Amino acid sequence: HDRSTAANVFWGPSIHWNTYLGLYVMLLNRAKDDHFNQDGIYVSFSPALADPSSWSAPVRIHSGGSWYPQVIGTEAGAGSDRQAGRRARFFLTGRSDRFIEFERE
């Protein structure tokens, strides 16, 4: 954080295992300036947590928005903030008013 107005900072990651994709999914914020105003919410994928270089390049899935994106699985007995399937609750700043759906490439 160098007080640059051209901030390029990813922060606030939330990671879960996605049973539908068979991958770890990370949602994170991206700041667009020194005041940490939101550029958007980004997603990245990895087959293994043990290899930090295995994460895909983050891709924006939501412009602007609030902080701390999080996915909460809805599967009975298995859904949580650590595990989700194809469709899950999508939270920003601790509030959910929508779902997120994952698709295989």
DSSP file (Angstrom, degrees, kcal/mol; ACC not computed):
  #  RESIDUE AA STRUCTURE BP1 BP2  ACC     N-H-->O    O-->H-N    N-H-->O    O-->H-N    TCO  KAPPA ALPHA  PHI   PSI    X-CA   Y-CA   Z-CA
    1    1 A H              0   0    0      0, 0.0    33,-0.0     0, 0.0     6,-0.0   0.000 360.0 360.0 360.0  99.6    0.0    0.0    0.0
    2    2 A D        -     0   0    0      2,-0.1     3,-0.1     0, 0.0    32,-0.1   0.183 360.0-106.6-112.0  17.1    2.0    2.9   -1.3
    3    3 A R        +     0   0    0      1,-0.2     2,-0.3    31,-0.1    31,-0.1   0.676  67.2 153.7  66.1  19.9   -0.6    5.6   -1.6
    4    4 A S    >   -     0   0    0      1,-0.1     3,-0.6    29,-0.1    -1,-0.2  -0.604  47.0-142.9 -76.6 137.2   -0.7    5.3   -5.3
    5    5 A T  T 3  S+     0   0    0     -2,-0.3    -1,-0.1     1,-0.3     2,-0.1   0.620  99.0  66.8 -74.1 -11.1   -4.0    6.3   -7.0
    6    6 A A  T 3  S+     0   0    0     27,-0.1    -1,-0.3    28,-0.1    27,-0.2  -0.279  77.5 172.4-101.1  46.0   -3.4    3.5   -9.4
    7    7 A A    <   -     0   0    0     -3,-0.6     2,-0.2    25,-0.2    27,-0.0  -0.235  19.3-175.0 -58.1 142.4   -3.8    0.8   -6.8
    8    8 A N        +     0   0    0      2,-0.1     2,-0.5    25,-0.0    24,-0.1  -0.642  28.1 151.0-137.1  73.7   -3.8   -2.8   -8.1
    9    9 A V  E     -A   31   0A   0     22,-0.9    22,-2.8    -2,-0.2     2,-0.4  -0.936  32.4-162.6-123.0 121.1   -4.6   -4.7   -4.9
   10   10 A F  E     +A   30   0A   0     -2,-0.5     2,-0.3    20,-0.2    20,-0.2  -0.823  31.6 150.9 -93.0 139.6   -6.4   -8.0   -4.5
   11   11 A W  E     +A   29   0A   0     18,-2.1    18,-2.7    -2,-0.4    57,-0.1  -0.968  33.5  50.1-159.2 169.8   -7.5   -8.6   -0.9
   12   12 A G  E     -     0   0A   0     -2,-0.3    -1,-0.1    16,-0.2    15,-0.1   0.885  66.7-166.1  65.9  44.8  -10.1  -10.3    1.3
   13   13 A P  E     -     0   0A   0      0, 0.0     2,-0.4     0, 0.0    15,-0.2  -0.310  13.1-167.7 -68.7 146.0   -9.9  -13.8   -0.2
   14   14 A S  E     -A   27   0A   0     13,-2.3    13,-2.6     2,-0.0     2,-0.4  -0.995  10.3-166.7-129.3 124.5  -12.6  -16.5    0.6
   15   15 A I  E     +A   26   0A   0     -2,-0.4     2,-0.3    11,-0.2    11,-0.2  -0.922  12.2 165.7-119.7 136.4  -11.8  -20.0   -0.4
   16   16 A H  E     -A   25   0A   0      9,-2.2     9,-3.0    -2,-0.4     2,-0.5  -0.978  38.4-112.3-141.0 157.3  -14.0  -23.1   -0.7
   17   17 A W  E     -Ab  24  83A   0     65,-2.8    67,-2.2    -2,-0.3     2,-0.7  -0.792  30.0-149.3 -85.4 127.5  -13.9  -26.6   -2.2
   18   18 A N  E  >> -Ab  23  84A   0      5,-3.0     4,-2.4    -2,-0.5     5,-1.1  -0.882   9.8-167.3-104.0 111.2  -16.4  -26.8   -5.0
   19   19 A T  T  45S+     0   0    0     65,-2.6    66,-0.2    -2,-0.7    -1,-0.2   0.795  87.3  53.3 -68.1 -29.5  -17.7  -30.3   -5.4
   20   20 A Y  T  45S+     0   0    0     64,-0.4    -1,-0.2     1,-0.2    65,-0.1   0.917 119.2  32.8 -70.8 -44.4  -19.3  -29.6   -8.8
   21   21 A L  T  45S-     0   0    0      2,-0.2    -2,-0.2    64,-0.1    -1,-0.2   0.748  97.1-134.0 -82.8 -25.4  -16.1  -28.3  -10.3
   22   22 A G  T  <5S+     0   0    0     -4,-2.4     2,-0.3     1,-0.3    -3,-0.2   0.838  72.5 101.6  69.0  33.5  -13.7  -30.5   -8.4
   23   23 A L  E   <S-A   18   0A   0     -5,-1.1    -5,-3.0    -7,-0.0     2,-0.3  -0.947  79.4-105.2-141.6 158.4  -11.6  -27.4   -7.7
   24   24 A Y  E     -AC  17  46A   0     22,-3.5    22,-1.9    -2,-0.3     2,-0.4  -0.709  36.5-153.6 -80.6 142.0  -10.9  -24.9   -5.0
   25   25 A V  E     -AC  16  45A   0     -9,-3.0    -9,-2.2    -2,-0.3     2,-0.5  -0.974   8.1-165.8-121.7 131.0  -12.5  -21.5   -5.7
   26   26 A M  E     -AC  15  44A   0     18,-2.9    18,-1.9    -2,-0.4     2,-0.4  -0.974   1.1-168.3-118.5 124.2  -11.3  -18.2   -4.4
   27   27 A L  E     +AC  14  43A   0    -13,-2.6   -13,-2.3    -2,-0.5     2,-0.3  -0.896  19.6 166.8-103.4 140.9  -13.3  -15.1   -4.4
   28   28 A L  E     - C   0  42A   0     14,-2.0    14,-3.0    -2,-0.4   -16,-0.2  -0.989  32.2-115.0-152.0 158.6  -11.5  -11.8   -3.7
   29   29 A N  E     -AC  11  41A   0    -18,-2.7   -18,-2.1    -2,-0.3     2,-0.4  -0.511  19.6-152.6 -86.5 159.1  -11.9   -8.1   -3.8
   30   30 A R  E     -AC  10  40A   0     10,-1.4     9,-3.3   -20,-0.2    10,-1.0  -0.972   9.8-144.1-134.8 123.3   -9.8   -5.8   -6.0
   31   31 A A  E     -AC   9  38A   0    -22,-2.8   -22,-0.9    -2,-0.4     7,-0.2  -0.599   7.1-164.6 -83.2 144.3   -9.2   -2.2   -5.0
   32   32 A K        +     0   0    0      5,-3.0     2,-0.3    -2,-0.2   -25,-0.2   0.507  67.6  12.1-107.0  -6.6   -9.0    0.5   -7.7
   33   33 A D  S >  S-     0   0    0      4,-0.5     3,-2.0   -27,-0.2   -28,-0.2  -0.939  89.1 -81.9-157.0 179.7   -7.4    3.3   -5.8
   34   34 A D  T 3  S+     0   0    0     -2,-0.3   -31,-0.1     1,-0.3   -29,-0.1   0.682 122.5  59.0 -63.3 -19.8   -5.6    4.3   -2.6
   35   35 A H  T 3  S-     0   0    0    -30,-0.1    -1,-0.3   -32,-0.0   -30,-0.1   0.341 113.6-116.8 -91.6   6.2   -9.0    4.6   -0.7
   36   36 A F    <   +     0   0    0     -3,-2.0     2,-0.1     1,-0.2    -2,-0.1   0.789  51.1 170.6  60.9  31.4   -9.7    0.9   -1.5
   37   37 A N        -     0   0    0      1,-0.1    -5,-3.0    -6,-0.0    -4,-0.5  -0.491  42.3 -97.2 -65.4 145.3  -12.8    1.8   -3.5
   38   38 A Q  E     +C   31   0A   0     27,-0.3    -7,-0.2    -7,-0.2    27,-0.1  -0.505  36.4 179.8 -80.0 126.3  -13.9   -1.4   -5.2
   39   39 A D  E     -     0   0A   0     -9,-3.3    25,-2.1     1,-0.3     2,-0.3   0.828  65.5 -85.9 -78.2 -40.3  -13.0   -2.3   -8.8
   40   40 A G  E     -CD  30  63A   0    -10,-1.0   -10,-1.4    23,-0.3     2,-0.4  -0.979  45.2 -59.8 162.3-172.2  -15.0   -5.5   -8.4
   41   41 A I  E     -CD  29  62A   0     21,-2.6    20,-3.1    -2,-0.3    21,-1.4  -0.895  47.3-164.7-106.7 134.6  -15.2   -9.1   -7.2
   42   42 A Y  E     -CD  28  60A   0    -14,-3.0   -14,-2.0    -2,-0.4     2,-0.4  -0.815   7.4-149.6-120.4 157.9  -12.8  -11.6   -8.8
   43   43 A V  E     +CD  27  59A   0     16,-2.2    16,-2.1    -2,-0.3     2,-0.3  -0.966  12.7 178.7-128.0 145.7  -12.6  -15.4   -9.0
   44   44 A S  E     -C   26   0A   0    -18,-1.9   -18,-2.9    -2,-0.4     2,-0.3  -0.976  12.8-148.9-142.0 152.4   -9.7  -17.8   -9.3
   45   45 A F  E     +C   25   0A   0     -2,-0.3    11,-2.5   -20,-0.2   -20,-0.2  -0.915  14.2 175.2-127.8 149.7   -9.5  -21.6   -9.4
   46   46 A S  E     -C   24   0A   0    -22,-1.9   -22,-3.5    -2,-0.3     9,-0.1  -0.985  28.7-148.1-151.6 141.9   -7.0  -24.2   -8.2
   47   47 A P  S    S+     0   0    0      0, 0.0     2,-0.3     0, 0.0    -1,-0.1   0.675  89.3  25.3 -80.1 -16.4   -6.8  -28.0   -8.1
   48   48 A A    >   -     0   0    0      3,-0.2     3,-0.6     1,-0.1     6,-0.2  -0.991  55.7-151.5-152.2 136.9   -4.7  -28.0   -5.0
   49   49 A L  T 3  S+     0   0    0     -2,-0.3    -1,-0.1     1,-0.2     6,-0.1   0.732  93.5  71.1 -76.5 -22.4   -4.0  -25.7   -2.0
   50   50 A A  T 3  S+     0   0    0      1,-0.2    -1,-0.2     2,-0.1     0, 0.0   0.660  93.6  58.3 -71.1 -15.3   -0.4  -27.0   -1.6
   51   51 A D    X   -     0   0    0     -3,-0.6     3,-2.3     1,-0.1    -3,-0.2  -0.851  62.0-172.6-119.6  95.4    0.8  -25.3   -4.8
   52   52 A P  G >  S+     0   0    0      0, 0.0     3,-1.0     0, 0.0    -1,-0.1   0.766  85.2  61.9 -58.3 -25.4    0.3  -21.6   -4.7
   53   53 A S  G 3  S+     0   0    0      1,-0.2    -2,-0.0    -7,-0.0     0, 0.0   0.557  86.6  76.0 -77.9  -5.4    1.3  -21.3   -8.4
   54   54 A S  G <   +     0   0    0     -3,-2.3    -1,-0.2    -6,-0.2     2,-0.2   0.575  68.0 109.8 -82.5  -8.5   -1.6  -23.5   -9.4
   55   55 A W  S <  S-     0   0    0     -3,-1.0    -9,-0.2    -4,-0.2     2,-0.0  -0.455  70.3-123.3 -69.8 136.7   -4.2  -20.7   -9.0
   56   56 A S        -     0   0    0    -11,-2.5    -1,-0.1    -2,-0.2     3,-0.1  -0.315  40.0 -82.9 -70.5 161.0   -5.7  -19.3  -12.3
   57   57 A A        -     0   0    0      1,-0.1    -1,-0.1   -13,-0.1   -14,-0.1  -0.461  57.5-101.1 -63.3 135.3   -5.4  -15.6  -13.1
   58   58 A P        -     0   0    0      0, 0.0     2,-0.4     0, 0.0   -14,-0.2  -0.320  37.9-161.2 -62.3 140.3   -8.2  -13.8  -11.3
   59   59 A V  E     -D   43   0A   0    -16,-2.1   -16,-2.2    -3,-0.1     2,-0.2  -0.984  21.7-115.5-124.8 133.0  -11.2  -12.9  -13.5
   60   60 A R  E     +D   42   0A   0     -2,-0.4   -18,-0.3   -18,-0.2     3,-0.1  -0.493  35.3 168.6 -71.0 131.2  -13.7  -10.2  -12.6
   61   61 A I  E     +     0   0A   0    -20,-3.1     2,-0.3     1,-0.3   -19,-0.2   0.472  69.3  29.7-116.0 -10.1  -17.3  -11.6  -12.1
   62   62 A H  E    S-D   41   0A   0    -21,-1.4   -21,-2.6     2,-0.1    -1,-0.3  -0.939  73.3-135.4-153.8 125.9  -18.9   -8.5  -10.6
   63   63 A S  E    S-D   40   0A   0     -2,-0.3   -23,-0.3   -23,-0.2   -24,-0.1  -0.612  72.7 -22.7 -82.3 141.6  -18.1   -4.8  -11.1
   64   64 A G  S    S+     0   0    0    -25,-2.1   -25,-0.1    -2,-0.3    -2,-0.1  -0.326  83.4 135.6  62.1-138.0  -18.0   -2.6   -8.0
   65   65 A G        -     0   0    0    -27,-0.1   -27,-0.3   -25,-0.1    -1,-0.1  -0.276  53.9 -57.5  92.3-177.5  -19.9   -4.0   -5.1
   66   66 A S        -     0   0    0      1,-0.2     2,-0.1    -2,-0.1    27,-0.1  -0.156  59.5 -82.6 -93.1-171.3  -19.2   -4.4   -1.4
   67   67 A W  S    S+     0   0    0      1,-0.2    26,-2.8    25,-0.1    27,-0.2  -0.416  89.0  30.6 -95.4 167.9  -16.4   -6.1    0.5
   68   68 A Y        -     0   0    0     24,-0.2    26,-0.5    25,-0.1    25,-0.4   0.940  67.4-153.5  54.9  67.4  -15.6   -9.7    1.5
   69   69 A P        +     0   0    0      0, 0.0     2,-0.3     0, 0.0    23,-0.2  -0.427  20.6 176.6 -66.4 143.6  -17.2  -11.9   -1.1
   70   70 A Q  E     -E   91   0B   0     21,-2.0    21,-3.3    -2,-0.1     2,-0.4  -0.997  24.3-145.5-151.3 146.3  -18.1  -15.3    0.2
   71   71 A V  E     -E   90   0B   0     -2,-0.3     2,-0.5    10,-0.2    19,-0.2  -0.941  11.5-168.4-112.6 134.6  -19.9  -18.4   -1.0
   72   72 A I  E     -E   89   0B   0     17,-2.1    17,-2.6    -2,-0.4     9,-0.2  -0.979  20.8-131.3-124.5 118.6  -22.0  -20.6    1.3
   73   73 A G  E     -E   88   0B   0      7,-2.6    15,-0.2    10,-0.7    11,-0.1  -0.305   8.6-157.0 -66.4 150.4  -23.0  -24.0    0.0
   74   74 A T        +     0   0    0     13,-0.6     2,-0.3     2,-0.1    -1,-0.1   0.315  48.0 126.0-111.4   6.1  -26.7  -25.0    0.3
   75   75 A E  S >> S-     0   0    0      8,-0.2     4,-3.2     1,-0.1     3,-1.7  -0.495  70.5-106.8 -70.8 129.8  -26.4  -28.8    0.2
   76   76 A A  T 34 S-     0   0    0      1,-0.3    -1,-0.1    -2,-0.3    -2,-0.1  -0.352  99.5  -2.2 -58.2 125.3  -28.1  -30.4    3.2
   77   77 A G  T 34 S+     0   0    0      2,-0.1    -1,-0.3     1,-0.1    -2,-0.1   0.352 138.1  50.8  77.0  -6.6  -25.4  -31.7    5.7
   78   78 A A  T <4 S+     0   0    0     -3,-1.7    -2,-0.2     5,-0.0     2,-0.1   0.602  77.0 100.8-132.6 -27.3  -22.5  -30.6    3.5
   79   79 A G     <  +     0   0    0     -4,-3.2     2,-0.3    -7,-0.1     5,-0.2  -0.425  44.0 126.2 -70.7 137.3  -22.9  -27.0    2.4
   80   80 A S  S    S-     0   0    0      3,-2.4    -7,-2.6    -2,-0.1     3,-0.1  -0.891  76.7 -76.0-164.1-170.4  -20.9  -24.5    4.4
   81   81 A D  S    S+     0   0    0     -2,-0.3   -10,-0.2    -9,-0.2     3,-0.1   0.542 131.1  49.4 -79.1  -5.3  -18.4  -21.6    3.9
   82   82 A R  S    S+     0   0    0      1,-0.3   -65,-2.8   -66,-0.1     2,-0.3   0.590 117.2  32.5-104.2 -16.1  -15.8  -24.4    3.2
   83   83 A Q  E     +b   17   0A   0    -67,-0.2    -3,-2.4    -3,-0.1   -10,-0.7  -0.994  61.1 158.4-148.1 135.4  -17.7  -26.5    0.7
   84   84 A A  E     -b   18   0A   0    -67,-2.2   -65,-2.6    -2,-0.3   -64,-0.4  -0.950  21.1-144.0-148.0 166.3  -20.3  -25.7   -2.0
   85   85 A G        -     0   0    0      2,-0.5    17,-0.1    -2,-0.3   -64,-0.1  -0.091  57.3 -51.9-111.0-148.6  -21.7  -27.2   -5.2
   86   86 A R  S    S+     0   0    0      1,-0.1    16,-2.7    15,-0.1     2,-0.4   0.877 126.0  34.5 -63.1 -39.6  -22.9  -25.9   -8.5
   87   87 A R  E    S+ F   0 101B   0     14,-0.2   -13,-0.6    12,-0.0    -2,-0.5  -0.965  74.3 154.8-121.9 132.9  -25.3  -23.4   -6.9
   88   88 A A  E     -EF  73 100B   0     12,-2.3    12,-2.7    -2,-0.4     2,-0.3  -0.933  46.9 -84.8-147.4 167.2  -24.6  -21.5   -3.7
   89   89 A R  E     -EF  72  99B   0    -17,-2.6   -17,-2.1    -2,-0.3     2,-0.5  -0.595  38.2-145.9 -75.3 140.6  -25.5  -18.4   -1.8
   90   90 A F  E     -EF  71  98B   0      8,-2.3     8,-0.6    -2,-0.3     7,-0.5  -0.953  17.7-168.0-111.8 120.8  -23.3  -15.4   -2.7
   91   91 A F  E     -EF  70  96B   0    -21,-3.3   -21,-2.0    -2,-0.5     2,-0.4  -0.855  13.9-174.1-111.8 143.0  -22.5  -13.0    0.1
   92   92 A L  E >  S- F   0  95B   0      3,-2.4     3,-1.6    -2,-0.4   -24,-0.2  -0.991  81.3  -9.4-130.9 128.4  -21.0   -9.5    0.1
   93   93 A T  T 3  S-     0   0    0    -26,-2.8   -25,-0.1   -25,-0.4     3,-0.1   0.861 131.4 -54.4  51.7  40.4  -20.2   -7.8    3.5
   94   94 A G  T 3  S+     0   0    0    -26,-0.5     2,-0.4   -27,-0.2    -1,-0.3   0.555 117.3 105.5  78.2   8.4  -22.1  -10.6    5.3
   95   95 A R  E <   -F   92   0B   0     -3,-1.6    -3,-2.4     2,-0.0     2,-0.5  -0.968  49.3-162.2-126.5 138.7  -25.3  -10.2    3.4
   96   96 A S  E     +F   91   0B   0     -2,-0.4    -5,-0.2    -5,-0.2     3,-0.1  -0.972  27.3 151.0-122.0 124.3  -26.8  -12.4    0.7
   97   97 A D  E    S+     0   0B   0     -7,-0.5     2,-0.3    -2,-0.5    -1,-0.1   0.104  70.1  37.3-130.2  19.3  -29.5  -11.4   -1.7
   98   98 A R  E     -F   90   0B   0     -8,-0.6    -8,-2.3     2,-0.0     2,-0.3  -0.981  70.0-120.2-158.6 167.8  -28.5  -13.7   -4.6
   99   99 A F  E     -F   89   0B   0     -2,-0.3     2,-0.4   -10,-0.2   -10,-0.2  -0.703  17.5-143.0-105.6 162.9  -27.1  -17.0   -5.7
  100  100 A I  E     -F   88   0B   0    -12,-2.7   -12,-2.3    -2,-0.3     2,-0.4  -0.989  12.1-159.2-123.7 138.7  -24.0  -17.8   -7.6
  101  101 A E  E     -F   87   0B   0     -2,-0.4     2,-0.4   -14,-0.2   -14,-0.2  -0.970   6.2-147.7-120.9 134.6  -23.8  -20.7  -10.2
  102  102 A F        -     0   0    0    -16,-2.7     2,-0.4    -2,-0.4    -2,-0.0  -0.790  11.4-163.2-101.2 142.1  -20.6  -22.3  -11.3
  103  103 A E        -     0   0    0     -2,-0.4     2,-0.3   -82,-0.0   -82,-0.0  -0.953  17.6-125.9-124.1 143.1  -20.2  -23.7  -14.8
  104  104 A R              0   0    0     -2,-0.4   -83,-0.0     1,-0.1   -84,-0.0  -0.634 360.0 360.0 -81.9 145.3  -17.6  -26.1  -16.2
  105  105 A E              0   0    0     -2,-0.3    -1,-0.1     0, 0.0    -2,-0.0   0.466 360.0 360.0 -77.8 360.0  -15.6  -25.0  -19.2
